[in-house]
C-alpha cells in the first residue's frame, strides 16, 4: 500500500469525511489517491482559509478538522489558521507536504522547516521521514488533538514517504498516549466554599463548550442559584434568555456581568483562561471574593491572582461531583433578585433604531428574525464581532463561532464554510466587517463551487 493511500485510509477509519486544502507538488501523491477515497476534498482559494475551514468544521461539530497544504509557501500560509485554532483550543490535524527527505536542508525548491514553524501553534508535531512512522503519527496525533485541552497536531509529510510502500497491517496499529494528569484534591474545599457562599457566580469559559459540559454547568448554576457570566468564547454555554445569564464579561462586556462579578463573594470559573481580554483591572473580583478555578490545563492557574482553590481535571467529572456533593443546598432569593435586576436593565437595550445611517444594533435586530435555534453564526473580528456577541440570540453551545484569543481578521467567512460542511442542512450566517471580508473574499468562489449557501 502506498503511503498516500495509507494516510487516507487511516483518516477514513477515524471518521474523517472532509479535508480542506490546496494542492501543490509535494502533496500530489495524496491528491492522486484522493480520487478513490471516500473523503470529500474542499478546494480552498488560499491556504490560510484551509485552516479556518477545518477550524469552523471542528467548532461546529466537535470533531477534529483536517487541512492539507503543500510545502514552503503552502505551509507558511496555513500557520495563521492553525494558530487561530491553537489559541482557542480547537482539535485539528494539519497536514503539510514537504520536499523529499534526502533534499531537506539543501535549499530545495519550496522547502521550509514546517516542523519548527508549527511548534508554537500546535500541541504536538511529527515529521514522517520513514513511512513506518506514519501510523504512529496519525494514531497518536488523532488522540492528542482531542484529549485533555484540545488543539492542533501537525504532521509533516516528505513527498517520498507518500510515494513509498508500506505493509497494510501497519496502519491498524494502536498506540498508547499518556492521559492528562488530574488533581481533584481541592474538590472538598470547593464544595465547602460553595455551601457557605451567599453570592456565588459561575464564570463559564470556552472549556464548557469544548468539553460538552454546558448542560451540567447550567444544572449546577440552577442548583446553587448562581448567575452565569461568560467570556466571548463561552457565548452559547447558557441560553441567551435563561434567567441566570448575565451576559459576557471582559473587554466590550455587559454592565450586568461587570456588576454581578463585583458583588460576588465566590466565583466558580469553569474552563476559563482568565486572559487579559476577560480578566482585567475593570473586571477583577472585589477584595475578599474567593475564586474556584477548574481546568484541564494547569498552566492556566494563578495567572493574575492566586486562586482560592485550583482543581485540575475534566469538567464533566468535576461538575458531576460538585452536584453530588451539593445535594440539598439552598439558593439565596435575595441574590437571585439582584441578578434579575441587572439582567432586566440590560434587557431594555434598544436595538430597533430607525437612525440614518443605519446603526449596528438595528442590523443585529433584523438578523435575529432570520436566526433560529439550529442556525450557526460565525463572526469575523472587530466591532462586528462585539455587536453579534451582545445582540444575537444564541441559545446553544457550538452555535456561535468566533476567533477569540488570536483575534484573526478573515476568520468569519471561511469558518462559516467549514461549519456548513459539517452541517449541510443547517442555516449558517456569518457577520463580517469590510476589512475581514476583503482579506478572504476569494472564498466566495469556494462557496459557489462547493454549493455552500
N, C-alpha and C positions, 0 to 999 in steps of 0.2 A: 504494500500500500504506500503510495506517495505521501510525503509529509503534508502536502496541501490537503489531500483527501482526509488524512488522519486528523488534522486540525478541525476541519469542518464536521467530521463525524463525531468528534468529542463534544463540540459545541451543540450539535443536533441532539446528542444523547442527554445533554443538560437542559434541554427545552428551549434553546435559542431559536427564535423564528425570524429575527430581523438583524441585519448588520448594516450599519450606516458607514459609508465610506466613499473613497475616491481612488481609482486605480492608478498605478504607476509601475515602472519597470520591475522593481524589486518584489512586488506582490502579484505579478501576473500569474504565477503558478496557482495562487489561491483563487484568483478570479476565473481562471480557466476551469478549475474544479467546481466553482460555484454554479456553473451551468447545469450540473447534475445534482445539486444539493437542494434539500427541502427549505433551506434558509433563504429568505427573501432579501435581496440586496437593495438598499435605498441609496441611489446615487446623489450625493450632495454636490453643491457647486463650489464649496470651499471646505477645507479640512477642519477648520475651527468648528464649523457647523455640524460636522460628523460627531464631534464630541458633545455638542449641545443637544443634538437629536437623541443620542444614546442616553444622555442625562435626563431629558424630558421623558423618554420612554421608561427609564428606571424610576423616576419620581412618581409618575402616574401609576405604574403597575406594581412597584415594589420588587420587581425582578431586575437583575443586572442588565444594563445596556451594553452593547458591543459596538465598537467602532474600529475601522480598518483603514490605514493610510499607508502611503509609500514612504520610502526613506527620505533623508535630507529635508527639503522644504515641507514635504508632507508631514513629517514628524514634528518639525518646529511649529507648523501651523496648528496642529491639534492640541498643543500644550495648553493653550488658554481654555479650551473646552474641558480637558482633563482636570486642570487646576480648579475650574469652577465646581466640578463635581467633588473634588477632594475637599475644598473649603466647606462644602455643605454636607459632607458625609454621605455621598451617593454611590451605590455599588456599580462598578463599571469594569469591563475588560477593554483595555486599549491595546490594539494590535498594530505594531509598526513594522513595515518592511525594512530590510537592512541589506547593504551590499554583501557580497559573498564573504564568508568568514575568513578566507585566505587573503582578502583585499582590505580588511579592516586596518585602519591606521596608516594607509598609504595615500590618503587624499583622493580616494576614488570618487568618481562622479556621483553626486547626490549622497555622499557619506556624511553622517553626523553621529556623534555619540549619543544616540537617543536614550540609551540605558541610563547614562548620567543625567541627561537633560530632564528625564522624567522623575528622578529621585525625589525632588522636593514636593512633587504634587501627586504622589502615589503612595499607597500603603506598602506595596512590595513590587519588585520587578524581576524579570527573568530575561536572559539572552540565550536563545537556543542555538548554541554553537554546534552541537551534535544532536541529531534527530532523536535519539533515545531520551533526551532531556525534555522533549515536548510534552509527553503525557503528564509528567510531574508538574510542569509549568501550568498546564491547563487545569488539572485537577486541584492542585493547591491554590492556584490563583482564583478559581471559581469559589472555593470555600473562603479564602481570606477576604475577598472583596465584600462578603456578606456577613462574616462573623464579627462579634464584638461591635466596634464602631465601624460601620461600612465605609467603603471608599474605593477608588480605582486601583486596579492592578495592571501593570504594564508588561507585555510580552513582546520582546524584540525578535524578529524572525529573519535571519540572514537568508537570502534567496536560495542558496544552495541547499539549506536544510529543508526547504519546502519542495525541492525537486528530488530529494533523496528518497530511498525506500526504507520502510520500517515494517517489522512483523506486526500484523494486526492485533495479535494478542497483547502487545504492549499498551494499547490505548485503553484497555479495560482495567488497568491497574488503579488502585485507590491508595492515596497517600494520607497519612495522619497529619493533622495540623493542630498545633497546640492551642487549646481553648483559652480565652482571656481569663486572667486572674480575677477573682472576686474577693470582696471583704465585706461581709454583712455584719461585722461586729458592732457597728453603730446603730443597728436597727432597733434594739430595745430602747436606747436613749431617744431615738427619733420618735418612737411611738409614745413614749412618756411626754416628750415635748409637745406633741400634738394634743394629747389628753389635757394638758394644763394650759394650752393656748386658748385665749378668748377672741383673738383676732387673726386667724390663720389666712394666708393667701397662698395659692398654688401658682407657681411660675412654670408654665408648660412649654418647654422648648421643642425644637425640631426633632429631638430624640424620641418624643412620644409618638410622632408620626412615623419616623423611620422604623421604630420597633413595633408598630401597630398596637400600641397600648392606650390609645386615646379613650376608648370605651371604659377601661379600668380607671384611667385618670379622672374622668367625669364622675364615675361612681364614687371614687374617693372624695372628690370635691363635694358631692351631694351628701355623703355620709357625715363629713365633719363640718359642713357649712362654710366652705372656703371659696371666696371669689377666685376666679381664674384670670390671670393675665398671660399674654404670650408675646414673645419677640416676633419679628417678621416671619421667621422660619416655622413658627408654631401656629400660624393662621390656619384654621381648619381643624385644629385639635379639639375644639369645642364649638358647637354650632353658634353662628353669629347671634341668634335670637335666644340662646339659653340664658336664663335669668342670672346665672353666675358668671357670665362672660363680661368682663370689664374692659376688654379691648387690648390693644397692643401697647407694650412697654418699650421705651427706648427712644432713640432719635426719631423724631416725627411721630411719636406715640400719642396715645389719647390721654387727655387730662384725667379721665376716670381711672386709668391704670396708674398714672403717677400718684394720684391722690390716695388710692387704696393701699398702695405699697408703702406710702409714708406713714400710714396709720397702723399698719400690721405689727403684731408682736411676734409673728412667726411666718417665715417664707419657706415653702417646700418647693425647691427647684428640681424639676424632673427633666433630665435630658437637655439641659441648658448650658451653653458655653460661657455665659457671663462675659460676652465680648464687649468692647468699648461702645458698640452700637446699641447694646441693650442696657448695660450697667455702667452708668457714668455718674459724676457728682450730682446730676439733677435727678437721677432715678435710684440712688442708693437708699437703702433702708434707714430708718431712724435709729439713733443710738439705743441699745437695749434689745433691739429686734434680733431674734435668733434665725439662723438660716440652716436648713437641712438640704444638702446637695446630694442628689442621686444621679450617678452617671456610670456608663460602662468604661469610660476613659479617665484614668486617674490624673492625667496631665491637665484636666480642666478644673481640678480642685484648687481652692485658695488662690485664685488668680489675682484678685483685687483686695478682698477682705478674707480674713480667716473665717472659715465656716464653723458653725457650732457643731455640726455633725456631717461627716462625709460618708457616703455609702457607695462602695464600688460594686456594681452588679447590674444584671439585666433588669430593666424597668418592670417588665411583666412580673418577674418573681418578687421584686421588692414591693411593688404596689399591692399585689395579692396578699403578701404577708402583712403589710400595713393594714389592709382592710380587715383581715382576720383578727389582728391584734387590737383593732379599734371597735369591735362589735359592741353595740350598746352605747356608744359615745353620743352625747347630746350636743347639738349645734347651739349657737347663741343668736337668738332672734334679733337682738339689738344690732349685732354686727351685720347680719344679713340686710337689715333695714338701711344701714349706712351704705352698703354696696348698692342696694336698689336705688338709693337717691343719686349716687354718682352716675349710675347707668342711665337713669331717666334723663338726667341733664344732657348727656351725650346723645341720647336718642332723639333729642329735639333739634339736632343739627340739620339745617336746611340744605336740601340738595336740588330741589326743583326750581332753580333760578331761571328767570327769563332774560337775564342780562345779555347785552350785546357789547363786545364779542362774547361768545358762549363761555361759561365757566366750567372747569373740570368736574365740579360736583354734579352739574347737570348731565354731563356725558355719562358719569357713573350711574346716575339716576335712570337714564334711558337704557343703559346696558343691563341693569338689573331686570328689566322687563323681558330680556332675551335669555337670561340665565336661569336654569332650573337646578335641582339638586344633583343631577347627573352631569352637568356641564363642567368641563375642566377649564380653568383660567390660568394662563401664563402671563407673566409681565416682563417687561424689559427693566431697565434700571434708570432711576431718576425720579422726578416728581410723578410721572405716570404710575410708577410702582407704588408710591405712597398714597395716591388717590385711590387706586384699586384696593390696597390693603385696608384702607379706612371704610370705604363706602360700598364695596361689592358684597353681596350676601352669600358668604361662604359657609356651608353647613357641615362639611365632612372633611376628613383627612384626605390628602392627596388630590384635593380639588383645586388648590391654589399653589402654583409652582412659580418660584422666583429665585433669582440669584441673590443670596444673602451676603455671605462673608466675602466673596470675591468682587461683588458689585460689577458684573460683567455686562457692559453695553453690548447689544446684539444678541442677547440670550433669548429674548421673548419669542421671536418668530421660529427659529429652529427648534426650541424646546417644545413649542406647540405642535410642530410637525411630528416630533418624537412621541408626544403624548397621543396624537391622533393615530399613529402607527400601533400604539399599544391598545387603543380602544377605537377602532374604526367606526363603530356605531354611535359613539358619543359626540356630543357637540363640544368643540374646542374653540375657545376665544383667547386671543392674545391682545394685551394692552401694551402698546409700544409708542415711544416718542419718536420724533423725526430723526434724531441722531442715531438711535439704536437701529431703526429700520434701514437707514442709509448704509450702515455697516454690513448688513446681511441680506439686503433685499433681493440678491440674486437667488435666494432660496425660494422665492415665489415661483421660479421656474421648476424647482423640485416639487413644490406643491401641485403644480399643474401636471407635470409628467407622471407623478405617482397618484394622481387623483385623490388629493388630501384636502378636502374643503374645510 
